[in-house]
Amino acid sequence: MKGFAREFWGDEGRRRGFGFPPFGPGGPGFGPWGHGGHHGPGGHHGRGRGGRGRNVRAAVLALLAERPMHGYEIIQELEQRTGGIWRPSPGSVYPTLQLLEDEGLIVAETDGGRKRFTLTDTGREAAATAAEQPPWAEYGDEWVSQAQDFRQAAVGIMSALKQVGISGTPEQRQAALDVLNETKRKLYAILAETE
């Protein structure tokens, strides 16, 4: 049975617990706000360096306009303010901080072994513009609430699927697979109706 579980969930499943990618536009994601065409703050962006990088830049500046922060604190703040929808990766936040520092918009101070970033005078001007319409403001309350509901439902489904995959008989696993395929078809049918 364990051999089946390894094959069923694969390497990614073992790393994540049950093969469920993170929800939201911070990385390859599940749900309507994941990659494969997510519409995060600022509209549609792909995986490249284009608009999404500019949104991280604006978000970092807008947050630092409120108070000095560490890089990880910035990530947590953005996740909290969007209800978990948008959690930019360290691979996008830290290079952005380095770029802003190189441009003289922020300075880094060592605080307990970590860098805390503060705006310079020049940076405050740029941050004031970014703070007028911060990227996280594009996530309305309804959007955030629905995303949280999606995530909770998806986690519950994946937990049940994990149990079937590990403990179920071959017939039960096949029945679960049939349910998943039918659910996928119905979800796409919903989109087809609205389009």
C-alpha positions in Angstrom: 0.0 0.0 0.0 2.8 2.4 0.8 4.3 1.7 -2.7 1.0 2.7 -4.2 0.9 5.9 -2.1 4.3 6.9 -3.3 3.3 6.3 -6.9 -0.1 7.9 -6.4 1.2 11.1 -4.9 4.7 11.3 -6.5 7.7 13.2 -5.3 5.7 16.5 -5.0 3.2 14.7 -2.8 5.8 13.5 -0.4 7.3 17.0 -0.1 3.9 18.8 0.4 2.1 16.2 2.5 -0.5 15.2 -0.1 0.5 16.7 -3.4 -1.4 19.9 -3.1 0.3 23.0 -4.5 0.0 26.3 -2.6 -3.2 28.3 -3.2 -2.8 31.8 -4.6 -0.7 33.7 -7.0 2.5 33.6 -5.1 3.7 30.5 -7.1 2.4 27.6 -9.0 -1.0 27.4 -7.5 -4.4 25.7 -7.2 -7.6 27.4 -7.8 -8.8 30.3 -9.8 -6.0 32.6 -8.5 -3.2 30.2 -9.2 -0.9 30.1 -12.2 -2.0 29.0 -15.5 -3.6 32.4 -16.0 -4.0 34.0 -12.5 -5.4 37.5 -12.2 -3.5 38.9 -9.3 -3.1 42.5 -8.4 -2.6 44.6 -11.5 -4.3 42.2 -13.9 -3.1 39.1 -15.8 0.6 38.2 -15.5 2.6 35.3 -16.6 5.6 33.7 -15.0 8.1 36.2 -16.4 9.6 39.3 -14.9 6.9 41.6 -16.3 4.0 43.1 -14.4 4.2 40.8 -11.4 7.6 42.1 -10.5 6.3 45.7 -10.6 3.5 44.8 -8.3 5.9 43.3 -5.7 7.9 46.5 -6.0 4.8 48.7 -5.4 3.7 46.5 -2.5 7.1 46.6 -0.8 7.3 50.4 -1.1 3.7 50.8 0.2 4.3 48.6 3.2 7.6 50.3 4.1 5.7 53.6 4.0 3.9 52.3 7.1 7.0 51.1 9.0 10.4 49.4 8.6 10.1 45.7 8.0 12.1 42.5 7.5 11.7 40.7 4.2 9.8 37.8 5.7 7.5 40.2 7.5 6.7 41.8 4.1 5.7 38.4 2.8 3.5 37.7 5.8 1.8 41.1 5.6 0.9 40.7 2.0 -0.5 37.2 2.7 -2.5 38.6 5.6 -3.9 41.6 3.8 -5.1 39.5 0.9 -6.6 36.7 3.0 -3.9 34.3 1.8 -4.6 34.9 -1.8 -1.3 36.6 -2.6 1.9 35.4 -0.9 4.8 36.5 -3.0 7.8 34.1 -2.9 11.1 35.0 -1.3 12.5 34.7 -4.8 10.5 37.8 -5.8 10.6 39.8 -2.6 14.3 39.7 -1.7 15.6 40.6 -5.2 13.1 43.4 -5.2 14.5 44.6 -1.9 18.0 44.4 -3.2 17.0 46.4 -6.3 15.4 49.1 -4.2 18.5 49.3 -2.0 20.7 49.6 -5.1 18.4 52.4 -6.4 18.8 54.3 -3.1 15.1 54.0 -2.2 15.7 51.9 1.0 18.5 51.1 3.4 19.0 47.9 5.3 19.9 47.8 9.0 20.9 44.6 10.8 18.5 43.7 13.5 19.1 40.5 15.4 20.9 39.0 12.6 18.3 39.9 10.1 18.0 42.9 7.7 15.3 45.4 8.4 14.5 47.8 5.6 13.7 51.5 5.9 12.8 54.0 3.3 15.2 56.8 2.4 14.0 60.3 1.7 13.9 59.6 -2.0 12.2 56.3 -1.2 9.4 58.0 0.7 8.4 59.9 -2.4 8.1 56.7 -4.4 6.4 55.0 -1.5 3.8 57.7 -1.2 2.8 57.2 -4.8 2.6 53.4 -4.3 0.6 53.7 -1.1 -2.1 55.7 -2.9 -3.3 52.5 -4.5 -1.4 49.6 -3.0 -1.6 46.3 -5.0 -3.5 44.4 -2.2 -6.3 46.9 -2.4 -7.4 45.2 -5.7 -8.5 42.2 -3.6 -12.0 43.1 -2.4 -13.6 41.5 0.7 -15.7 39.2 -1.4 -12.7 38.0 -3.4 -10.8 37.3 -0.2 -13.7 35.5 1.4 -14.3 33.3 -1.6 -10.6 32.5 -1.9 -10.5 31.4 1.8 -13.6 29.2 1.2 -12.0 27.7 -1.9 -8.8 26.9 0.1 -10.7 25.3 3.0 -12.8 23.2 0.7 -9.8 22.1 -1.4 -7.7 21.2 1.7 -10.6 19.1 3.0 -11.0 17.3 -0.4 -7.3 16.6 -0.6 -7.3 15.2 2.9 -10.1 12.9 2.1 -8.4 11.9 -1.2 -5.2 11.2 0.7 -7.0 8.8 2.9 -8.6 7.0 0.0 -5.3 6.8 -1.8 -3.5 5.3 1.2 -6.2 3.1 2.8 -8.8 2.5 0.1 -9.1 -0.7 -1.9 -8.4 -0.6 -5.7 -12.2 -0.3 -6.2 -12.5 2.6 -3.8 -9.6 4.4 -5.4 -11.1 3.9 -8.9 -14.5 5.3 -7.5 -12.6 8.3 -6.1 -10.9 8.8 -9.4 -14.3 8.7 -11.2 -15.6 11.4 -8.8 -12.6 13.6 -9.4 -12.9 13.4 -13.2 -16.6 14.1 -13.0 -16.0 17.0 -10.7 -13.4 18.4 -13.0 -15.9 18.2 -15.9 -18.6 20.0 -13.9 -16.2 22.8 -12.9 -15.2 23.4 -16.5 -18.9 23.3 -17.4 -19.5 26.2 -14.9 -16.9 28.3 -16.7 -18.4 27.4 -20.1 -21.8 28.6 -18.9 -20.5 32.0 -17.8 -18.5 32.5 -21.0 
